[in-house]
Amino acid sequence: MSDWVLSIEGTPAGAQAALVLALVAAFLHAVFGALQKGRHDPWLSRGAIDFSLTLISMPVALFLVPWPEGHVWLLLLGSVVIHFVYKLGQALAYARGAYTVVYPVVRGTGPLFTVIGAWIVFGESFAPLQWFGVAVLLAGIFGLAIYNLIHVEVGRDTLVPALWLAVFTGALVALYTTWDAYGVRATANPFTFLMWFFFLSSLDFPVIAALRLRNMAYPPPLKPLFLRGMAGAFTAWGSFGSIMIATRLGQVGEAAVLRETSPVFAALVGWLVLRETVGPRRIALMTMIAAGAVLVELGG
């Protein structure tokens, strides 16, 4: 797999693969968010996901990919810290706000800052049509969040702090996207950074979840939680793995923007799985998000 990635890096085929991987990441990230938000406590859900990620990533990192060398360890350490703070913010936001309100805000604040970060770190730039596409996509994302904010009926007393947490978490999305893109590009074998990232960054929340579970008066059954965690772990492999490889093969900013079509998939997941309502106005806003992503791709 790594030979294939390296063989198409910097080629038109690599750019096309980056596009597909970014869209795959968008869909899987929406599924991942729903798995964390679902019927279980989001802290326990994230702990179960990370516990499963440790189980499936550790043997791959230790035995199947080359070990990190030199400065890559420092990049991995930075990634672990950033993702830990991100996961804290995400869990706090999900615990206080409806998924279809919080999720678009988290994802909407990320791409603009990521584009700026990619310009500073990687020297990338967007054409005018691409910037227009970013504006259309962000208008759709924040419009979706505002519409949901007006009409949501569950947990309104905690929704304002949830939205502030969502904005903070979205800023961390931009930070980890830029940082991880630098890390996966700085490693000779991209799967070295990828697998060691999954292994090391998943060691924290199982401890937090275990402490929370121990203090619960009525802890939930563990088997359904473990099954959700395992599903989330494989989804995380697909989602975060796809976007990391996409940033190696294509432009970081472009991949980040395309990934933020995830609120479209999130709204569908919220409607089909979480039984949250979707009306014609929200469909129109989701169409704006998709149209913005298309303009970003066409402008490139």
N, C-alpha and C positions, 0 to 999 in steps of 0.2 A: 504493500500500500504506500509506504513512504517513497519507494522508487518511482511510483506513478506520479505522486504529488511533485517530487523534485523534477521529473521529466517534463511536466507541463508548466512549471513555474515560469512566469514572464512571457508566456505565449498566449495567442488568442484563445486557444483551447483552455488554458488556465483561467482566463478572464470569464469565459462562459461557465466553467465549473464553479468559480466563485459566486456567480449569480445564482446558480441552482442551489449551492450549499447555503447561501444566505436566506433564500426562501424556505428551504427545508428547516433551517434554524428557527425561522419565524413561526412556522407551524408548531414545531416541537416545543418551542419556548412557551407558547400559549397553553399547550397540554401540560407542560411542567408547572406553570403557574396555577392551573386548575387543580393539579394533584396536591399542591401545597395548600391551596385555599380550601378545598373540599370539606367534607363533614368532620374531619379530625381537626384538633387544635393545630394551628400552623407551626407552632414550635415543635410539636411531636412529629408532624408530617416531615418537616425539614430534617429533624434528627434521624428519622427512619430512612429518608432518602440518602443522607450522608453516610449512615451506617452501611447501607447497601453499596454505596459508591466505594467505600473503603474495602469491602469484601471483594468487589469485582475488579477494582483498579490496582490494588496492592500487588497481586501476583504478576500482572502485566508490567507494572512499573519496575518491579524487582528483577524479573527474569526474562521478559520478552523484548524490551527496548533498551538501547544504550543508556547508561546512567548520565545524569547531567555533569557538566564539567565547569570548573572555575566560576565565572560570574553568573552562570545560569542559576546556580543555587541562590544567589542574591535576588535575581529576578523572580524565582519561585517564592522566596520568602515574602517579597513585596506583594506578590499576587495573593498569597494566603491571607495577609493582613487586610488588603483591600476587600477581598471577597468575604471575609468574616464580618467586617463592618457593613457591607452591602446586605448580607443575609440577615443581620440584626435589624437593619432598617426595613427590609422587606417583610420580615415576620411581624414586626411592630405595626406596620401599615396594614397588612392583611388581617391582623387581629382586631383592628379598629374600623375598617371600612369595607364596603361591598367590593367584590372582586372586579366587577365591570366599571367601577369608578376609579379604584386605586390603580389597577393594572395599566390603563391608558396613560395615566399621569406619569407613572414610573417609566414607561417606555417612551413617552413623548418628550421628556426632558433630556433623554440620552443622546439622540442622534445629532442634534445641533452642536452640543459640546464636543461630541466625538469628531465631527467634521472639523471643528476648530483645532482640536487636539491633533488630528491627523495632519492638518496643515502645518502646525508648529513642529511636530516630531518627525513626520515623514515627508514634508514638503509637498503634500498633495493639494490640488486645487480643484474647484468645481466650476463648470461652465455656467453662464447665466440661466440656461434652461434647467440645469440641475438644481440651482438655488431656488428657482421657481417651484420645482418639484418638491424640494424640501419644505418650502412654505406651505404648499398645498397639503402635503402629508401631515405636517404639524398642525395645521388648521383642522384637519379631520380628526386627529388624535385628541387634541384639546377640546374640540367641539363635542366629541363623543363623551369625554370626561365631564364637561359642563352639563350636557343633556342628562347624563346619568345622575349627576349630583342633584339636579332639580327634581328628578322623578323617583329617585331611590327612596324606599320607605323603611328600610331596615338599617338600624344602627346610626341614625342621623345625629345622635348626641355626641358620637365620637368621630364623625366624618371629617370635620375640619382638621383636627390633629392628624388624622390618617392622610389627608391630602398633603399637609406639610411634610410628613414623613415620606410620602411618595415622591415629592419633588427632590428631597435630599437623596433618596435612594436612586432616583433617575440620574442625578449628578454622579453618583458612584458607578452607575452603568457606563457612563462616558469614560470615567477614569479607568475602570477595569478593562474596558474594550481596548483602549489605547495601550495600556500597560501590557496586557496579554498579547496583543498584536506585536509589540516590540519583542516580547519574550519568545514567541513562536517563530519570529523571523531571525532571532539571534541564535537559535539552536540549529545545529547541522541537521538533525533528524527532528522534524516538527512533532512527531509522536512522543519523543522523549519529554519535551515540555508538557505536552497534552496529558500524558498518563501520570507523570509525577505531579502535575497540577491537581488532577482529580484525586489522587491519593492523599496528598498533603492537605489540601483545602477541605477535605471531608472529615477530618479528625476532630473538629471542634464541636459541631452541633449535636452529635450523639451524646456527648457529656452533658450539655445543657438540657437536652430532652430527657435524659435519664434522671437528672435532678428534679426536673419539673414533674416527671411521671411519679417519682417517689413521694412528692408532696401533694399529689392529688388525692382528694377524698374518694373519688370514684374513677379510678383509672380505666381507660378503654381497653377492650380486648387487644392483645398484642398481634394476633395472627393477621387480621385485616390491615393493621397499621404496617406490619412488615411487608405484606403484599403490595401495599401502596408505595412503600419505600423502594421496593425492588423495581416496580414499574417506573417510578420517578428516576431511579439511578440510570436505567437504560435510556430513558428519555433525555436525561442530562448528557449522557455520552453523545447521543445524536445531536442534540441542540447546541451545546457549548463546543463540542468537537467540530461540528459543521462550520460554525462561525469563526472558530480559530483558524481552521484550514483555509476558509474563504479569505481571511485577512492576510494569509501567507501568499495566496495565489493572485489576489486582486487588490484594489484600493481599499484601505481600511474604512474611510469615510463612506464610500459607496456601499460596502457590505453592511455597515452599521445602519444606514438609512433603509436599505432593503429589508433588513431584519425587523425593522419597526413596523412592517405590515402585520406583525404579530397581534396587535389589537383587533384586527379583522377576524383572525382565527380565534382570539380570546372571546370575542362577542359570540361567535358561533358555538364555542365550547360552553360559555355561560348559558346560552339558550338551550342547547341540546342536552348538556350533562347536568348543569347546576340549576336548570329550570328558571333562569332569569329571562325576563321578557325582552324581545327585540321587535321594534316597530319600524315604520317606513323612514322616519327621520334618522334613526340610527343606521339603517341600511344606506341612506344617502351619505352619511358621514363616513361610513366604512368604504364606500365607493371613492370618496375623496382620498382616503389613505392609499387605496390601491392605485388610483390615478397618479398621485404624487410619486409613488415608487416607480411607476412606468415612465414618468417624465425624467426622473433621475437616471434611469437606465438609458433612455433614448438620448438624453443630453450628453451622455458619456461617449 
